[in-house]
Amino acid sequence: MAWEHFPVERGQRLTAAMLNELRDAAQERGLTVPAAFAAGDSTNGVSGFITILRWRIETSVQNGWWWWVESWTDPVTWSIWKLSLAETDASAFPPLKNVFEAAFGAGHTDWRKEGTNPLEAQELNDIYLVLKKLKFIPAVEISGVPQPSWRERSVGYDSPTTCSAVLTKLDAASFVSVPGFTPLPDWPMFPADVHSTVVSQR
């Protein structure tokens, strides 16, 4: 989604539209969200809204939904972390990145503003910054669910014997249409992507 009200400037008047934009972004990410906020709702209503939204975000991270792509150059040069509420641990498998550190920078392992009364811009911006990090969910194995057709490119089993030659040939390969299918119960498959790349090297 395109952000309309964020980031919020310090001293800017906070509105129901801002709260609801955070709600919409969380809902877009598959989170269960509180009811939409209306102008004139009570201060207690604002507090409850923010508390529920934060809790839903934290629960999704705790449940291991999210991955953070720190950098991506090519299929062999990248830095990808699993987002976590625990401390950042580069030696873990997979490597763990504290979601607040990813959102706010080194040294932050929790919300920077919480329960302010009256509500402050930074409290909303913190939720906005964390939601921006919740982008990537890993594929899960499925079976018995019809998969749509997609497009694929492959260089097959007659590939060159060096990695660089394979990648060069792959760059020149064209995407072709692949029909949909239904994975069998005994043969779980990964969900089909809109585009996929397959390399088979001798």
C-alpha positions as CSV (number, residue, x, y, z in Angstrom):
1,M,0.0,0.0,0.0
2,A,1.1,3.6,-0.5
3,W,1.4,5.5,2.7
4,E,-0.6,8.7,2.8
5,H,-0.3,10.0,6.4
6,F,3.2,8.7,7.4
7,P,5.7,9.5,8.7
8,V,4.0,11.9,11.1
9,E,5.8,15.1,11.9
10,R,6.4,16.2,15.5
11,G,3.7,18.6,16.5
12,Q,1.4,17.6,13.7
13,R,-2.3,17.0,14.7
14,L,-2.9,13.3,15.1
15,T,-6.1,12.0,13.4
16,A,-8.3,9.0,13.2
17,A,-7.2,8.6,9.6
18,M,-3.6,8.0,10.8
19,L,-4.7,5.3,13.1
20,N,-6.8,3.7,10.5
21,E,-4.0,3.8,8.0
22,L,-1.9,1.7,10.4
23,R,-4.8,-0.6,10.9
24,D,-5.2,-1.0,7.1
25,A,-1.4,-1.8,6.7
26,A,-1.6,-4.4,9.5
27,Q,-4.7,-6.0,7.9
28,E,-2.9,-6.0,4.5
29,R,-0.2,-8.1,6.2
30,G,-2.8,-10.7,7.3
31,L,-3.0,-9.5,10.9
32,T,-6.3,-9.5,12.9
33,V,-6.9,-5.9,13.6
34,P,-9.2,-3.8,15.9
35,A,-12.3,-2.1,14.6
36,A,-11.7,1.0,12.6
37,F,-11.3,4.2,14.7
38,A,-13.7,7.1,14.4
39,A,-13.1,10.7,15.1
40,G,-14.3,11.6,18.5
41,D,-13.7,8.2,20.1
42,S,-12.4,8.3,23.7
43,T,-8.8,8.5,24.8
44,N,-9.2,5.0,26.3
45,G,-10.3,3.9,22.9
46,V,-7.1,5.2,21.3
47,S,-5.0,3.4,24.0
48,G,-6.8,0.1,23.4
49,F,-6.5,0.5,19.7
50,I,-2.7,1.0,19.9
51,T,-2.3,-1.8,22.4
52,I,-4.1,-4.3,20.3
53,L,-2.3,-3.3,17.1
54,R,1.1,-3.6,18.8
55,W,0.2,-7.0,20.3
56,R,-0.9,-8.4,16.9
57,I,2.4,-7.2,15.3
58,E,4.5,-8.8,18.1
59,T,2.5,-12.0,18.0
60,S,3.1,-12.4,14.2
61,V,6.8,-11.8,14.7
62,Q,7.0,-14.2,17.7
63,N,5.3,-16.8,15.5
64,G,8.0,-16.6,12.9
65,W,6.1,-15.1,10.0
66,W,8.5,-12.5,8.8
67,W,11.9,-12.3,7.1
68,W,14.0,-9.2,6.5
69,V,16.0,-8.8,3.3
70,E,18.9,-6.5,4.4
71,S,20.5,-6.7,1.0
72,W,20.2,-8.6,-2.3
73,T,22.7,-8.4,-5.2
74,D,22.2,-11.7,-6.9
75,P,21.2,-15.3,-6.1
76,V,24.5,-15.9,-4.3
77,T,25.1,-12.5,-2.8
78,W,22.6,-11.5,-0.2
79,S,21.8,-10.9,3.5
80,I,18.5,-12.3,4.8
81,W,17.4,-12.5,8.4
82,K,14.4,-14.0,10.2
83,L,12.7,-11.2,12.3
84,S,12.4,-11.9,16.0
85,L,11.5,-10.4,19.3
86,A,14.7,-11.9,20.7
87,E,18.1,-10.2,20.5
88,T,19.9,-10.1,17.1
89,D,22.0,-13.3,16.6
90,A,24.0,-13.6,13.4
91,S,25.3,-17.0,14.4
92,A,21.8,-18.6,14.7
93,F,20.3,-20.7,12.0
94,P,18.6,-19.0,10.4
95,P,20.2,-15.7,11.6
96,L,17.8,-13.7,13.8
97,K,17.3,-9.9,13.6
98,N,15.4,-8.1,16.3
99,V,12.5,-6.5,14.6
100,F,12.8,-3.2,16.5
101,E,16.5,-3.0,15.8
102,A,15.7,-3.5,12.1
103,A,13.1,-0.8,12.3
104,F,14.8,1.8,14.6
105,G,18.5,1.1,14.4
106,A,21.1,-0.5,16.6
107,G,20.5,-0.5,20.4
108,H,16.7,-0.7,20.1
109,T,15.0,-3.9,21.2
110,D,11.5,-2.7,22.1
111,W,9.0,0.0,21.2
112,R,10.6,3.4,21.8
113,K,7.4,5.1,22.9
114,E,4.6,3.3,24.7
115,G,1.4,4.4,26.5
116,T,2.0,8.1,26.1
117,N,-0.9,10.3,27.2
118,P,-1.7,12.3,25.1
119,L,-0.6,10.1,22.2
120,E,2.6,11.3,20.5
121,A,3.7,11.2,16.9
122,Q,6.7,9.0,17.6
123,E,4.4,6.3,19.0
124,L,2.5,6.1,15.7
125,N,5.7,6.4,13.7
126,D,7.2,3.4,15.6
127,I,4.3,1.2,14.5
128,Y,4.7,2.6,10.9
129,L,8.4,1.8,10.9
130,V,7.9,-1.8,12.2
131,L,5.1,-2.5,9.7
132,K,7.4,-1.4,6.9
133,K,9.8,-4.2,7.8
134,L,7.0,-6.8,7.7
135,K,7.2,-7.6,4.0
136,F,8.4,-11.1,3.4
137,I,6.8,-14.4,4.5
138,P,8.6,-17.7,3.6
139,A,6.8,-20.3,1.4
140,V,5.3,-23.2,3.1
141,E,4.7,-26.7,1.8
142,I,1.2,-27.5,0.6
143,S,-0.7,-30.4,-0.9
144,G,-4.1,-30.8,-2.5
145,V,-4.6,-27.1,-3.2
146,P,-4.9,-26.1,-6.8
147,Q,-2.1,-23.9,-7.9
148,P,-2.5,-21.3,-10.7
149,S,-0.5,-21.3,-13.9
150,W,2.8,-19.3,-13.7
151,R,5.8,-18.4,-15.8
152,E,9.2,-20.2,-15.4
153,R,12.6,-20.1,-16.9
154,S,15.1,-22.9,-16.8
155,V,18.4,-24.0,-18.3
156,G,17.7,-27.7,-17.7
157,Y,20.0,-30.6,-17.2
158,D,22.3,-29.9,-20.1
159,S,23.7,-26.8,-18.3
160,P,27.3,-25.8,-18.5
161,T,29.5,-27.2,-15.7
162,T,30.5,-23.9,-14.1
163,C,28.3,-21.7,-12.0
164,S,29.2,-18.5,-13.9
165,A,28.4,-20.2,-17.2
166,V,25.1,-21.4,-15.8
167,L,24.1,-17.9,-14.7
168,T,25.2,-16.5,-18.0
169,K,23.0,-19.0,-19.9
170,L,20.1,-18.3,-17.4
171,D,20.2,-14.6,-18.1
172,A,19.5,-15.3,-21.7
173,A,16.7,-17.8,-21.0
174,S,13.1,-16.8,-21.7
175,F,10.2,-17.2,-19.3
176,V,7.6,-19.8,-20.6
177,S,4.1,-20.4,-19.4
178,V,3.5,-23.4,-17.1
179,P,0.0,-24.8,-16.5
180,G,-1.5,-25.0,-13.1
181,F,-1.6,-28.2,-11.1
182,T,-2.9,-29.8,-7.9
183,P,-0.2,-31.3,-5.6
184,L,-0.9,-34.8,-4.5
185,P,-1.2,-35.5,-0.7
186,D,2.0,-37.6,-0.7
187,W,3.9,-35.1,-2.8
188,P,3.8,-31.7,-1.1
189,M,5.0,-28.9,-3.3
190,F,5.9,-25.3,-2.7
191,P,3.3,-22.7,-3.8
192,A,3.7,-21.5,-7.3
193,D,5.2,-18.1,-7.9
194,V,4.1,-15.7,-10.6
195,H,7.7,-16.1,-11.9
196,S,10.3,-18.7,-11.0
197,T,13.8,-19.5,-11.9
198,V,15.2,-23.1,-12.0
199,V,18.9,-24.1,-12.4
200,S,20.0,-27.7,-12.8
201,Q,23.8,-28.0,-12.9
202,R,25.9,-31.1,-13.6
